[in-house]
């Protein structure tokens, strides 16, 4: 039994392909840009000598898999990057770009696929449609990394209708766009036609069910990701430092975070991340009055800032399984988040699961975490849970749960 992995980008540092390789189950990794392969290896080395910032991003695309087992298409990667970074880039164009990348990626794989001896193909949602249509031999295992796009945007649209002044453009307009409709329909067909669907959270599986999609087979395999590791539970600071992390946009719950910052809680509120392109200027000025905005941070500064946080308050509208939660747990930071975050949080053990607009309940949990003994207990529980959410643990349960026939 052999798997071939097809993925655009270096998602989770090629964890799936690396785990398969370690267990002698990998036939080939197909991707757009891999820094282990030439000419990218030389370019990334040259850029690093010149001190070019993008060299760091290129260097992160190392698979740690023998190059003989990696087929990449760097020209596709560069072209996708160029299309995505135009001066004017609408949401509709973004879906059009995704469709273009999926089709071009599939064409390149199918051109070289004839010599592949894989029995299973491991694909990712919204980048699998054309490969599935042409496949006649291999079993299809599809990872649904995120909530189905139609379900997700409908949730955002509902949120916008309740908080219309927190966004510049309306998601309801995107939902009716021709490119989005095609994109969503292809994603739906991927799910329907896959032999097995892998989901990182119950939130994703529930969303698929709510969309009325029947799956032939599915596996719930929570992710694992280690941001930085500490062995010692955290001690509470004199004044609670509460943070949210991610783009400052309605979809990440920044409006709820702001509303809570004005509830008289004796704490410092910090929003770590860049300004979302859809956030009105007047809201940015409003945020600055009660929240410290860090702006976008490089990895070193992000770790420094994150390490000083007491509580992660992540009131997202919807995720597949938010990486930021795994990062917080690995630092012993208790988390308050929504069920839509798709997290591995155990309610009232390593954190709390809440409704984003249930401010009274959220405040009561923050008050509990203001007690040094309760905080120390929950920080220790967060560290314990991070072992389940580690990259190593993820690789083990992935291999254990993947279809073998």
C-alpha positions, -999 to +999 in steps of 0.1 A: +000+000+000+014+034-011+001+069-008+009+099-030+002+133-015-009+162-037-007+196-020-004+232-030+018+250-005+037+235+024+007+230+046+017+221+082+053+216+070+043+187+048+034+167+079+012+142+061+038+133+034+066+132+061+046+108+083+039+085+053+075+086+043+087+077+079+063+047+078+074+035+043+040+044+029+049+073+006+050+069-031+054+106-041+048+141-029+034+165-056+036+202-047+042+236-063+074+248-046+097+227-025+130+242-012+147+208-012+146+207-050+164+227-076+163+255-087+145+266-055+172+252-033+198+275-050+175+305-052+166+303-015+203+300-006+212+330-028+183+350-013+195+342+022+230+354+014+215+387+001+194+391+032+161+389+012+132+385+037+113+361+013+142+336+017+129+327+051+095+317+036+112+297+009+134+279+035+103+269+054+092+248+023+116+220+031+099+186+031+127+165+046+118+138+021+143+124-004+141+146-035+136+115-057+102+112-041+092+148-046+078+163-078+073+200-078+061+227-102+079+259-092+067+279-122+031+273-111+040+285-076+055+317-088+026+324-112+001+318-085+020+342-062+020+369-089-017+365-096-025+367-059-004+398-052-019+421-078-026+457-066-063+452-069-075+418-057-112+412-050-128+383-031-144+371-064-109+371-080-096+351-051-120+323-058-112+326-095-075+323-087-081+292-065-100+276-094-071+284-118-045+270-094-065+238-088-069+231-126-033+239-134-019+219-105-041+189-116-029+192-152+008+190-142+002+161-119-017+141-145+010+147-170+036+129-149+013+106-130+016+076-153+046+061-136+032+065-101+025+031-084+004+046-055-027+027-043-041+058-025-041+095-033-041+119-003-057+152-015-069+184+000-102+202-003-106+227-031-074+214-048-086+179-058-116+182-081-099+175-115-076+148-101-106+130-088-124+132-122-094+117-140-085+091-114-093+055-125-071+034-102-063+049-068-085+052-037-091+089-029-085+101+007-096+138+009-086+160+038-113+186+045-090+212+062-117+238+067-154+242+070-172+238+036-170+272+020-207+277+014-214+269+051-186+291+063-196+322+042-232+318+052-221+319+088-201+351+082-230+366+063-253+360+092-228+376+115-225+406+092-262+411+093-260+414+131-229+436+131-231+454+097-208+483+106-178+459+113-172+451+076-166+470+044-179+445+019-208+421+023-203+384+021-238+380+008-227+395-025-199+370-028-222+341-023-241+349-054-209+354-076-205+330-104-169+321-095-178+314-059-207+292-070-184+271-092-158+269-064-184+258-038-199+232-062-165+217-069-158+214-032-191+196-027-184+171-055-149+164-040-166+154-007-192+133-024-168+115-047-139+108-022-136+073-009-127+086+025-128+121+041-104+131+068-116+159+091-095+177+118-125+185+140-161+176+149-170+211+138-160+203+102-179+170+102-210+187+116-208+214+089-206+187+062-237+171+076-256+203+078-248+209+041-266+176+034-235+159+020-234+121+025-198+107+030-188+072+020-164+070+049-148+096+072-121+098+099-118+124+126-081+130+130-073+162+150-042+181+140-010+185+160+013+215+160+040+226+184+047+263+183+072+263+212+075+239+241+075+246+278+074+221+306+064+244+335+029+256+341+025+294+339+021+317+369-006+344+367+006+380+363-007+407+386-029+420+358-044+395+334-032+398+298-058+387+273-050+382+237-066+373+204-045+363+174-051+365+137-062+391+111-083+418+127-116+410+110-152+402+118-147+365+107-121+362+135-144+377+161-126+410+166-159+428+173-167+405+202-132+409+215-136+447+214-170+445+231-155+425+260-126+450+264-152+476+273-169+456+300-147+469+329-125+438+331-093+445+350-070+432+322-048+443+293-064+434+260-040+427+231-048+419+194-019+402+178-020+403+140-023+425+110-052+447+101-078+429+080-085+444+046-123+444+053-122+463+086-135+499+084-110+527+094-133+540+121-134+506+138-096+505+137-095+538+156-121+524+180-100+493+187-070+514+195-088+531+224-091+499+245-069+473+229-032+473+221-027+464+185+007+448+177+003+447+139+018+418+119+047+402+137+076+380+124+079+346+140+105+357+166+084+387+178+053+366+177+068+341+201+079+369+224+045+385+225+026+353+227+048+340+255+037+369+277-001+362+273-021+348+301-053+339+283-061+333+246-096+347+239-103+335+204-139+341+194-137+330+158-168+326+136-155+294+120-123+274+114-112+239+104-091+235+135-074+267+145-036+264+147-034+292+172-051+271+199-025+244+195+002+271+199-014+284+231-017+250+247+020+242+240+029+274+260+006+264+289-019+292+280-056+285+289-079+291+260-114+305+258-128+299+223-159+289+203-169+254+192-165+267+157-127+270+162-126+232+159-102+230+188-090+201+210-099+221+241-116+201+269-143+223+283-135+235+319-102+214+319-077+231+295-100+259+286-136+269+280-159+265+250-183+294+246-207+312+223-189+343+209-217+367+220-223+352+255-203+380+272-216+372+307-204+336+306-170+347+291-165+373+319-173+346+345-146+324+330-121+352+330-129+359+366-122+322+374-088+325+356-080+355+377-076+332+407-039+321+409-047+286+420-074+280+393-051+296+367-021+273+377-044+242+375-057+251+341-022+260+328-010+226+338-040+210+321-032+230+289+003+217+288-010+181+293-035+186+265-007+200+242+009+165+243-022+152+225-020+182+202+017+178+193+031+172+159+044+138+169+011+127+183-007+139+151+017+118+129+010+087+150-028+090+150-027+099+112-009+067+103-031+047+127-064+060+112-057+062+075-075+037+053-053+007+043-076-009+018 
